Every structure is written in C-alpha cells, then in structure tokens.
Amino acid sequence: MFKYVVKRVLMVIPVMIGVSIIVFALMRVFSPDPAPIVLGQHATEASIATWRHDNGLDAPVVTQYVTYVTGALRGDLGVSYYTKSSVAREIGARFPATIELAVAAIIFASVLGILLGVLAAVKKNSVFDAAGSLFALVGVSIPIFWLGILLIMFFAGFLHLLPSGGRINVLLEPAHVTGFYMIDSIVAGGWEGLKDAFIHLILPALTLGMYSMAIITRMTRSSMLETLGQDYIRTARAKGISETKVVGKHALRNSLIPVTTVIGLQFGALLGGALLTESVFSWPGIGKFTVDCILKSDFPVVQGIVLLVAVIFVTINLVADLLYAYLDPRIKYSSKAG
C-alpha cells in the first residue's frame, strides 16, 4: 500500500507542472497586453514600458515562468494588476462562495442521482428506468448557461418564487467570520439571513449540479445492475430476506464504492466548472472573478486561480484513488502487476 501511495503522489508532480506551463503560456499568447488596459487609452509608450518593467513583463518568458513557479512554491501567487492586493487575498475573499455553491450542488447531485440510479436499476426496463435514463441524458446534454437562463426565466421571471441572481440580500448580509454566508448567519443568529442565503443558493446549485447528477445516476444504475446479478444477492433472496434489505443493505452498500469515487471527482470538477454558473447568476465566487480577470488580462490572478483549482482537483482525485484502492485491494495488486 505504501508503494502504491508513493506512486500516486509522484504522479501529481508532472500534472501540476503541466498545468502551470499551459496556463502561463495561454495567458501570454492569447491575452492582450495588460499594460494599455491598466493604464488607459491615453497611456504613453514610456509609461507602458515603465509599467511592464515594474511588473516583470519585459523579462524573457522563461525568466517570468521561473519567477512565477518559485513564488507559487513559497505561497506567493503575486499581486493583482488592478487592485494591487495579493492574489491569495483576492482568492480568499471569493473562494468560500464557490465552495458553498459546489457543496450545495454536489449534495443535490448525489442525493437525486443515487435515488434515480437505484430506482432505474431495481425497476429495470420499466417506465422508471426509461424516465431516469432520459433525465440523465438531458442533464448531460443541456448546456449549463442555457439551463441557468431557463430556470431564471421560469422560477424568477414567471413564478416569482426565487431570486434571479446574487448571493444574499445586502441588508441581511452577515458579518464575515468564515466567508460562508449560511454558516455565518447561523453563528450570528440571523435566521432571516440564513433563509435568504438558502433561497439564493437553490437555482445556481440546481444548474451547476445537473451534469454531475446525470453522471452519478448513470454510474449508480450501472453499478447496481452489476451488483444485483451477483451470487450473494441471489443467495440473500433465497434465504427469504426482504427485497428492501437486499437492495438497501447488500446491493447498495457494495454498489456505492465506485459511485463514491465519481462523486469525489465530480466535486473537484464543480469547483472548476462553476465559471458559467456564477456568471449567469452573478454569484460572487472565483468563477465570475476569473472571467473578469481574463477579460482584463490580470495574469497573476488567473494563474493563481487555475493553479488553486488544479491543486484541489488533483488532491480530490488522489484521495478518491487511494480510498478506492483501500476499499478494493484488487486495485493495488492489478497496478503492481501492470
């Protein structure tokens, strides 16, 4: 197990190096020069050259990359070109909003996805199976931004039940303790704020979690069908155990091993995939912030956000991989044999 863990950890290193190179290169190849954007349209050539020198943009690209990597290894992600604040502080002020949204989305996706997957497997080839498969297909196929707009039009524009955007009513915003509005509202005893934060969270969470819900539904159905065909399930039924216990206690428990891995990976993907959702719902997280910084060519902020999301995704992937190997020892031995 120790050798397996070391091998998986070492595989993270080239992934992170590749991510850092790609994001660094893309920002400098496809983004416009930030100097005229920051200084304005009346900036002179001399002021532009001075600004580029002060921010290290006149150095060779290789030197810029080495400076960027060595700073990141020390925990220094640089300073924003616009706010003049550290990138770590800018990200820290917005990241709790993205985590709160991603957690709500993965809870919705996991609960509904597992329920639909189990129902589709137990009622194989029935109308429930067809409906679950159709629902999963729609969840995979529909674009996130379009789904968000449809939900806003229906629930906010037509029914007037839910807000169309934002994170909370500004009059109910709690004191920032953790950065998570629902937790901060509970700490402050602001139950109206808690309710308002939850209401604002519904539509973005549904939109963001729809794709993951479809993936979890498909995985749960496939895993359940495989498990229900095992000999020990037939033995349990032959012993007279009720179908509810056979499905819930024996089949579902073993089927959730691969599903748990998928849920972990989807949570990592939600953190990085919240960009469109946050833009549609004006959610003040790192996704919307990333879009704004890309448009303004704020290199340090974009590089810092991408690197952070990559670290989180790789870490979740690593933990899920190790957990799966722990639950199923055959993974370790097959990896060793390969």
BELZI-V731711 format. One record per backbone hydrogen bond with DSSP energy under -1.0 kcal/mol. NH is the residue of the N-H (numbers start at 1). CO is the residue of the C=O. Records with the same first field share a line. If there is no record, write none. Layout:
NH: CO, CO
This chain:
5: 1
6: 2
7: 3
8: 4
9: 5
10: 6
11: 7
12: 9
16: 12
17: 13
18: 14
19: 15
20: 16
21: 17
22: 18
23: 19
24: 20
25: 21
26: 22
27: 23
28: 24
29: 25
30: 26
38: 34
39: 35
40: 36
43: 40
48: 44
49: 45
50: 46
51: 47
52: 48
53: 49
54: 50
55: 51
56: 53
57: 52
64: 60
65: 61
66: 62
67: 63
68: 64
69: 65
70: 66
71: 67
72: 68
73: 69
74: 70
75: 72
76: 71
80: 85
84: 80
87: 78
90: 86
91: 87
92: 88
93: 89
94: 91
95: 91
98: 94
99: 95
100: 96
101: 97
102: 98
103: 99
104: 100
105: 101
106: 102
107: 103
108: 104
109: 105
110: 106
111: 107
112: 108
113: 109
114: 110
115: 111
116: 112
117: 113
118: 114
119: 115
120: 116
121: 117
122: 118
123: 119
126: 123
130: 126
131: 127
132: 128
133: 129
134: 130
135: 131
136: 132
137: 133
138: 134
139: 135
140: 136
141: 137
142: 138
147: 143
148: 144
149: 145
150: 146
151: 147
152: 148
153: 149
154: 150
155: 151
156: 152
157: 152
158: 153
159: 154
161: 155
162: 155
166: 281
172: 169
184: 180
185: 181
186: 182
187: 183
188: 184
190: 185
191: 189
194: 190
195: 191
196: 192
197: 193
198: 194
199: 195
200: 196
205: 201
206: 202
207: 203
208: 204
209: 205
213: 209
214: 210
215: 211
216: 212
217: 213
218: 214
219: 215
220: 216
221: 217
222: 218
223: 219
224: 220
225: 221
226: 222
227: 223
228: 224
230: 227
234: 230
235: 231
236: 232
237: 233
238: 234
239: 235
240: 237
241: 236
246: 242
247: 243
248: 244
249: 245
250: 245
251: 246
252: 247
254: 250
255: 251
256: 252
260: 256
261: 257
262: 258
263: 259
264: 260
265: 261
266: 262
267: 263
268: 264
269: 265
270: 266
271: 267
272: 268
273: 269
278: 274
279: 275
280: 276
281: 277
283: 278
285: 283
289: 285
290: 286
291: 287
292: 288
293: 289
294: 290
295: 291
296: 292
297: 294
298: 293
299: 297
302: 298
303: 299
304: 300
305: 301
306: 302
307: 303
308: 304
309: 305
310: 306
311: 307
312: 308
313: 309
314: 310
315: 311
316: 312
317: 313
318: 314
319: 315
320: 316
321: 317
322: 318
323: 319
324: 320
325: 321
326: 322
327: 323
328: 324
331: 328
333: 329
334: 330
335: 331
336: 332
337: 333
338: 334
